Amino acid sequence: AWKYGYISWLGVAPEVQRKHLGDRLCRAVERIMKDDGVRMILVDTEAGNTPAVSFFKRQGFTSRRSHVWLGKTLKPSAKSAGLNSRAKAVSTRAKGRLPKRTSD
């Protein structure tokens, strides 16, 4: 079975762009994933994000039209909404037990 890696977000601050920092970051992530046994790295971005698409293509990523990635956003179920309410209630109760913050 193949092991996959996924770059969920990679960005460089505008003031340090065009200094190859993104290239170095991407190579470092690739090296770490390779050492961990990853066989394929996945990354996604909006099709209209031309700078990102160009960047990743320069890094050797390809867009294969033979494979389709699909996504689905799930609406919270009644059960998960109930869990969230209980978690919030526990969190609120726990806050009452925490020491008050002092100003610096």
C-alpha positions in Angstrom: 0.0 0.0 0.0 1.2 3.5 -0.8 1.7 6.0 1.9 0.5 9.5 1.0 1.6 12.9 2.3 -0.5 16.0 2.0 0.6 19.6 2.0 -2.4 21.4 3.3 -1.0 24.9 3.3 2.3 26.5 2.3 2.9 30.2 2.1 5.6 32.8 2.3 5.2 36.3 3.7 5.2 38.9 0.9 8.3 40.6 2.2 10.4 37.5 1.7 8.9 36.2 -1.5 11.1 35.8 -4.6 14.0 34.7 -2.4 13.5 30.9 -3.0 12.3 30.3 0.6 9.2 28.5 -0.8 11.5 26.3 -2.9 13.5 25.4 0.2 10.4 24.8 2.3 8.9 22.5 -0.3 12.2 20.5 -0.7 12.5 20.1 3.1 8.9 18.9 3.4 9.5 16.4 0.5 12.7 15.2 2.2 10.9 14.6 5.5 8.0 12.8 3.8 10.4 10.7 1.7 12.3 9.7 4.9 9.0 8.7 6.4 8.2 6.4 3.6 5.7 8.6 1.7 5.4 7.6 -2.0 3.1 10.4 -3.2 2.6 14.0 -2.0 -0.7 15.7 -2.7 -1.4 19.4 -2.7 -4.4 21.3 -3.8 -5.2 24.9 -4.6 -7.9 26.8 -6.4 -7.6 26.5 -10.2 -7.5 30.3 -10.4 -4.6 30.6 -8.0 -2.1 30.9 -10.9 1.0 31.7 -8.8 0.4 28.7 -6.6 -0.3 26.4 -9.5 2.9 27.6 -11.3 4.9 27.2 -8.0 3.9 23.6 -7.5 4.4 22.7 -11.2 8.0 24.1 -10.8 8.4 21.8 -7.9 7.5 18.8 -10.1 3.8 18.4 -9.2 1.5 17.5 -12.1 -2.2 17.8 -12.7 -3.5 14.5 -13.9 -6.8 14.7 -15.5 -7.2 10.9 -15.2 -7.7 11.2 -11.5 -10.6 13.2 -10.0 -10.6 14.5 -6.4 -14.0 14.9 -5.0 -15.0 16.6 -1.7 -18.2 16.8 0.3 -18.9 19.2 3.1 -21.0 17.5 5.8 -23.7 19.2 7.7 -23.6 18.6 11.5 -25.9 15.8 12.6 -28.2 16.1 15.6 -25.9 13.8 17.4 -22.7 15.8 16.7 -24.6 19.0 17.6 -25.4 17.4 21.0 -21.8 16.5 21.5 -20.7 20.0 20.7 -23.2 21.4 23.3 -22.0 19.0 25.9 -18.3 19.9 25.2 -19.1 23.6 25.5 -20.9 23.0 28.8 -17.9 21.1 30.2 -15.5 23.8 28.9 -17.6 26.5 30.5 -17.7 24.7 33.8 -13.9 24.1 33.6 -13.3 27.8 33.1 -15.0 28.5 36.4 -12.3 26.3 38.1 -9.4 28.0 36.5 -7.4 30.7 38.4 -8.2 34.2 37.3 -5.6 35.8 35.0 -3.6 38.6 36.5 -2.5 41.6 34.5 1.2 41.9 33.7 
